[in-house]
Amino acid sequence: MRVILHADLNNFYASVEMKLNPSLEGKFVGVCGNAENRHGIILAKSENAKKLGVKTGMTINEAKRLCPDLVLVEAKHAHYTAYSKLVKNIYREYTDKIESFGIDECWLDVTDSVKMFGSGEKIADILRERVKSELGLTISVGVSFNKVFAKLGSDLKKPDGTTVISTDNYKEKVWCLPVEDLLFVGKSTAQKLKKINVKTIGDLANIDQKYLEKHFGKWGQTLSDYANGKDESPVLKDSEQAEIKSVGNSITTYRDLTSDEDVLIMFTTLSESVSSRVISHGLGSATTLSIFVRDAFLNSSTRQGKLQKPSVLPEDFRDFAFELFKKHYDFSVGIRTIGLSVSGFESFATQISLDGEFYEKKLKLNDATRGIKDKYGNSSLVKGIILKDKKLVREDEEGTSLDRFDL
């Protein structure tokens, strides 16, 4: 039988901030985006702030009402990435089967490690102690015979706990829990399940499967399997991680966008960022492009279309994005956030054969431009339109990633 762990770093961003700045220890800490640039939502919170009701996704004002003593710290993503790698280095000493589930969570298949290190529970406790003593962070670990229950277990004892869900005790430990605690049962699915009187994971496990399929199609069988512990999905090695399906970026601007020129400035910089990432990942030419818009009233919408020809070039992304925007949006309300993503990748060779020498020359020019930016910085070479309002365009790492992975 497999032995699967799910390790979840507790209050990760806030814990790293307290590690970097010990004066925050014991205080109510909220990690947020740049409030000046209107990224003013809570991204993470300390354990004591969490107990007062502060939640991820809250606005700063909402969080402050619940916790007046909340100390706000601007997110430092580079530090979180660095600590995530250090934690994984510890995990790698016990197995090479490690599958990330976000920056702060991992599944580990330790089936082949128990003979050397002891039971799954013992390995979990070793990992908790090492992460705490060596990095000053804590993890909660679920131990089970499949990924779904291991993930569920890591949520049951926080912070810094180990929970074992076995074939002998899963009905006792799992079936009493709310159905929305089950992996991949989101808010919408939970609401639909409750309409057919499925309120707990046990209800889901015991309801007739055909009845579930009637309401949810094939997904109904998957839900039933998960509730009954029938999850055979493997833990992927780093080298087997799911391929990138699309690449994109979005930016919340310091002021509302109110003109075509504003939007064109944003699509110019976003298209260059996305193009650079597509090329650096070696994904090939994109065939599909989508844009994302959130207005000043926080209403969001997305539009998508097929590029005239597959491409990796930023000017092709920019022009088509702007065309989509002009077709579907007006400025009856100012725009707060705008994004661009591409997908449907084909090999570079296919596109070069379609457009021949002209496309190759454009690729070489784009490569030369990227080389200058890589050497001297993004601001060393910019399109003239960006100079109209340089404050609209911040360094790419301040944007919000829309990269999607097939999990």
Steps between C-alpha positions, in 0.01 A plus 500: 500500500622849418614743767425858396576816695358846442717769660355850539708794623300681767414868437792492258539862385439638851734242655780596259445869578531431874813295433653789303389759757493352854340820636175379339494187720183490709336785310192478279656486154329539164696461177352705218572637156609856437209708632626811318472315170159361606611147580344558841376153589618256762716226344587325826461546875660385821330236714381749761354731232326199347332428836349850493339429164755647259481305174699480181335713231356758740559866431736674741211707637293188574795335674572813705141512622532146633853546630583867574856410609578328169854577383511512120805374314541523124553161333855403399445217253867437430554413868203260502632323192843466661359350821273267302809361326681452830207303639489280190871431538421342837217295348734372228712323760207261555352455149536619143123480447399853596208676331441868569149629566576870509805662657427378854357149455641170372403137470775248574487131414711332770390142427856396419646694795326339797748211522781749547336775706200339670125536454331781313408660833860483617628658177237775535618575854864504388415749224308723740789506745764567233307781331444661841858466628682576176277767343289633784174413323229247581313251283187295547512154346228260394595132467277269299474240227401751230551865408145619573492374858861609564403854399195481725715379789741793480206736558384328819783593740630852448750630571780246530314169521495153345173321416483139382201395290517126439282235340388411852400845625403710197125450547528623857734793425383609155133424452384735777666802335312759288494404132680823405810377689558240227763589242357658182155555653473875458229736613281445194524118514431502875186707447375259233572201724311654790197546277484120470554467876869411485651696788788284622769294331322193641178606326696525177665160553170323556271664245415297190770559239257501209301774677820705529582446133151620410576835666875532433577274203836315514614736774238336723688168488827676584341672800364166623841335456679777691256478791555123515880524488526375142768732368779334304658816356880485529729750669702648218875553515629851437595395146146373438313812619205595286578693185421868472172544314499879483712796601376843593527802721273769642554834668284706734582861413554794734212683327203395289560451129267737316620513139617286209849636552504382863395151393755489218778592745399208721467248218841610369678416822291191578559354154877543536495327838288211374701460179825487698363226728363293213838510326705434816285192579542376141125450465471576129261738325169592662178457301249642750494823700271621775465831682377563853338824617382606846327836523492757781197327652696168508289339226717258302476352152717305256502488121690251282574449134728325249803690377505551123822297493686316779763730650739573784550866406391770747365727227266223380375446856457875556312566176258210543440579868418859411271382220314274746473784748361749246242245392366420846562791738424869534596753765162546667690388812874541557721190494689399814676177396593372156662175394613301196570129464579265211456125448470226237871468430646359177864443408706798382589305188136492389475879510835560332397272214175697460654847489852424384784749502296802614388329821856380569627859473234621744599223742867601478410865563291398800786283632739793469258725688461243777877464523542873563230494769647194667839671519400857587150467649146533367513880507804510269285459189131589498231576244436873460136474606604377848668838562154663495445371856794302633334455839237275342771250415678344795761225500348169393548327836245739654230371268263219591581175327224339298715197408280190486613143552310185428487343848 
